[in-house]
Amino acid sequence: MRSLDEFARDKLATRERASRRRRLTHFAGHDAHIHRHGRRWANFAANDYLGLRSDPRLIRAAEAALRDEGCGAGASRLITGNHPGYLELEADLAALEGTDAARVFGSGYLTNLGLIPALAGDGDLILIDRLAHACMWSGARLSGATVRPVPHNDVDAFEAALRESRDQFRHCLMLTEGVFSMDGDASPLAALADLATARDAWLLVDDAHGTGVTGDGAGSVQAARLSSEAVPLRVGTLSKGLGAYGGFVGCSQVVAELIINRARTLVYSTALPASIVAAARAAVAIVRTEPSRVRRPTALATRFANALGCPPPAAAIVPVVVHDEQAALRAASAFAEHGFWVPAIRPPTVPDGTSRLRFSFSAAHTDDDVEGLIDVAQRILHP
């Protein structure tokens, strides 16, 4: 035990020296404002893009399911945990995504960690955008397939990799994001879909930051007007724009059946509680019926980006790169002093030398919240 603690202290000290040590911070509050120790901040750090996590309609749906079904699911979905709400939610998600079926997992991370190895293995090729989320990298590495990174959003590099390597492998997965979580930009989905179709590759788009926000709420693939044949695998989350918890993939019916036989993170995980599933269903219904709520996060992000001279955002995320870790931490601290909670994002979450502030916008933010943020940002970032 002594050597274990020494190992932990040494690793923590290394991170401290590099300004990369993380610490938990405890908050209370809902939607666009948070507080602790009597202090209140406008929250521009969260991914609750539609302001649904404390919406009364989600809470009522969760409460009703909680009374009927209890707190936990009690078992995995393949044992006794597959309560009726799951079937209804998966039908709702398939309709939203425009796919034949959908399959819900315990989280977005677990979706990619289970889905990718279920579809690729030894003898297969995975091409992955270099800036893809950590869960996609984890799933790719776990699969046992040959994994080749591709420069960010570089269609020519994807094409060259396919041309040079596709014929050497049995199957090929292409992995990208609809809206990239730390850069806020969109993937060139139409061009990548054309490449995948031409080279018999399967395009998987993780749209965690587009679900509920882009494509009238249906996500980035729908915004690009691409078919299920062009993009057969559409990963989303229930925990960001939809305000609940969990992850899912929109896919064909036969792939959905394969998932419950091969995706270990679904097969061997306890099912989501019925209350969470019910809340997610309520959120999907709101997305489909409240277009002004769906459009607002991107509109607010665009207003902020225009004021700061940043590139136009694809959705609700605006990054401002300040390069150095210490500079990012100082800037985040300055925003906090002015009443705005904005995270400093540092390596390894982003590449070395690209530490940044990441501003995320919610339908729950008021115009005054955003105008106040713009004023403070111009003073801190452009003194």
N, C-alpha and C positions, 0 to 999 in steps of 0.2 A: 504493500500500500504506500510506503514511503517513496518508492521509486515512481509510482504512478503520479503522486502529488508533485514530485519534482519535475516530472515530464510536463504536467499541466502548467506549472508555474513558468517553466522555461518557454513553452509555446506562447503563453499569454504575454510574457515579457517581450518576446520578439514582436508580437503584434503591437504592443504598446509603443515600442521604439519606432515602429513604422507608421504610427497614427492610424492603425487599422483594427484596434481592439473594439469589439462591440459590447454594449451594456444594455440591459433591459431598462426601459423607462415606463413607469406605470401611469396610465391616463384614465380619466373618466370622461363621459360626454357622448354626444351623438352627432351624427351627420357632419356638419361643416365646422363645429367648434368643440374643442376639448379643454379639459382643465385638470390641474393637480396642485396640491398645496395652496389652494386659494387663488391660483393664477389661471387665466383663460387665454386661449389662443385661437385664432382662425386657423383651421386645419387644412393645409395644402400638401399633406403628406400621404393621405389615405387613398385607397382605390375604390372607395364607395361612390362610384361615378354618378349614379342616379339618385343618391341619397335615400336608398331603400332599406338600409339595415335597421332603421328604427321606424319604418313606415307602419302605421297602425294596421294596415291590411295584412302585411306579412306577420305581424305579431298575433293578430287574431287567428290567422290560419295555423300558425305554430301552436297557439294555445289549445285550439280545438283538437289538433292531432295529438298533442301531449296528453290531454284528458282521455282520448280514446285509446292511444297506443302505448302510453308510458314514456319514460325518459330515453331508454336505449333500445336498439334493435334486437339485442340479445344473441345474435349469431351472424355469420356471413350470409350473403345473399343466396348462396347455394345450399344453405341449411334451412333456417327458418326466418331469415332476416329480410326476405324479399316481399315486404308488405305492399298492399295495393297501390299506395301512393307512388311507388317507384314506376310502375307501369304507366301511370297517368303522366308523371313528369317526363319520362322518356318519350312518350308520344308528343307532349308539348314541345320538347326540345327539338325533336325531329321536324315538326311542323315549322318551328322558328328557323331552323337551319336549312330547310329545304332538302332534307335527306330522307331516305326510306326508314331509317331507324336511328336511335341514339342509345348510348350506354353510359350510365352514371357511375362514377368512381368516388372514393372517399375524399379526394382533393384533386386540384389540378396537377400538382406534382406527382401524385400517385397515378394519374391518368397516363402521363407520358412514361413514367417509370414502368408501368405494366404493359401499355399498348405497344411501344416500340419493340421490346423483345418478343412480344407475341407475333409480330409480323416479320421480323428480320433476325437472322442468325448467321452462323458460320457459313461462308460461301456467298453472302449477300453484301451489298454496298450501301452505305448511308452517306449521303452528301448533306452537310449541315451548315447553315449560315453561321459564320464565326461568332456573331453576337446573339445567337439563339439562347434562350433561357437555360439556366442550370439543369432543370429537370429534363430537358430534351437531350442535353449532353449526357446526363446520368443514364437515361434510357438507352441512348445509342451505345454507350460504352458497355452497359450491362448485357446488351444483346449478343455480343460476340461477333458481330458483323465488322467488316472493314469500314472504319469511320474516316472520312476525309472532310476537313473544314474548307469552306469556301468564303472568300472575302465578302463582307457585308453587302447584301443587296446587289451583288455583281452578277447579272444575268449571263454575261459573256463567260465568266469563270465557271458558272454552273454548266453552261453549254460545253465548254472545253473539257470539263471533268467527265461529263457524260460521253462525249465523243471518244475520249482517250480510254475510258475504263468500263463503260457499261457492259460491253460484250464479254468482259472477263468474269462477270458475276451472274448468279442465278436471278436474283431480284434486286431492285434498287429503291430505296426510300429517299425522298428529298424533304428535308426538314427546314421550316422557316416559321416566322411569326406573322400574324396579320398586322398588328401594331406592336412595335418593339418596345419592351417595357421600360428600358432605360434611355432610349433615344427618341421615342415618340414618333418615329417615322413609320411609313407603311412599306410593306413588301411589294415588289412588282409582280403581283400574283398572276396576272393574265399572261405575262411572258414566261413565268416559271411553269404555269399550267401547260402552255404550248410545248415547252421543252419536255415536260414529263410525258405528255401524250405521244410525242414523236419518238421518244426513246424507251417507252414502256417502263416508266418509273412511276412510283406512287407518291403523290404530293401530300404531305401532312402539314397543315397550317394550324399552329397554336394561336388562337385568337382570344386569349385571356383578357387582353386589354381592348378588344374590339367588341366583345359580346355585350349587347345591350346599348352600345354607344354608336357604332358605325352601321351602315347599311340599314337604316331605319330600325336599328336594334338587333337585326339578324346577324350582324357581324361583317367582317371584311370581305369574306368570300361572296356574300350576297351583294355587297357594295360594288364588287368588281363584276357582278353579273355572270358568275361562273357556275357551271353545272356540277352535279354530283360526279359525273364522269371525269370532269376536268380536275376537281379537287375531292377525292373520295374520302379524305380523313380530315375532319374539322374538330379540333380540340377547343373546348371552352371551359369556363369556370362559372360556378354558381356563387362565388365568394367576393367578386368585385362589383361589376355593374349590377348584378342581380341581388346583392346584399345578403346572401345566405351563406352556405358553405358546401363545398364539394366540387367535383370536376366532371366533365363528360366528353364524349366524342360522338359527333354526328357521322354516320357511316351507312353502308348498305346493311340489309337484314342479315345476310350470311356472315358479314364481318362481325356484326353484333353477336351472333351466335358463337363465332370463333373466340371472341373476347372472353365469354364466360367459361370457356374451356382452356384458354391459354394465358390470360393476363393474370399473373400471380398476385398483383396488388389488389385485384378484385376478388379472386377466388379465395384468398387467405386473409381477407380483412373483414372485420365486423361491418355490417351495413350501416349506412347513415340513419340517424333517428328519424322517425316519421315526422316529427315537428320541423326538422330542417327541410325535409323533402316538401312538406306542405308550404313552407315559406317560399321555397324556390318556385313552386308552381304559381303562387300568388304574384311573384316578381315577374315571371314570364308573361302573365296576363297583363300586367301594367305596361311592360315594354311594348306589347302589341296594341295597346289602346291609348297610349299617351305620347304621341310623337314629339310634342314640344319638350317634354322631359328628356327624351332621348337625344334631341339636338342640342340642348343647353350646354352640357359639359364641353363639347368641341367649340361651341360659339364663345364661351368664356375663355378657353385656352387660346383661341385665335385672337381675341381682344388683347390678352396679355402678351402674346408673342409679337403682335404688331407694335405694341407700345415699347417693347424692349428691343425690337429689331431682330428677333429670332426667326428662323425659318417657319413657315406655316405648319402647324401640327396636324398630324393625321387624325388625331382623336383628342383625348383629354390630357395629354402629357406634354409638358414643355421642359426640356433640360437646358441648363445653362452650364457649360463646361468651364471650370476654373483651373483645371489641370492638377494643381498640387493638393494633396490631402489636407494639409494644415490650412490652406486658404479656403477650402470647402468647409471645414469645420468652423473657421472664424466667421465665414459668411452666414452659415446656418445659425450660429449663436447671435449674430447681429439681427437677423430676422426675428429670432425668438424674443430678443429684447424689445422689439417693436410690436410684439403681439401676433406674430405669424409663425406657425410651425411648418418648417420646410426641411426635408432631410438632406444631409450631406451624403452622397453616394460615393463610395471609395472602392478601390480594388480590394478583393478580387471580383466584386460584383461587376465592375467595369474594367476595361483594360488599363494598365499602368499609364499614368500621365493624363488620364481623362476623368479625374474626379470632378464631381459636378453637384449642382443643386437640381433636384427633380421636383418640379411643381406639378401637382395633379389637381384637376378641377372637377367639381361636383355640381350637379343640378341643384343641390342644397345651398351652394354659395350664393350670397346676395350680390347685387351689383356693387354695393358699398364695400363688401369684402374684397372684391376684385380690384376696384379702384384704389382702395387703401393699399393692397399688395403692390399694385403698379407703382404707386408713389414711393413706397419704401424700397422696392427693387431698383428703381431708377437712382435713388440716393446711395444704395449700398453697392450696386453692381456698376453704375456709371457715374461715379462722383465727379 
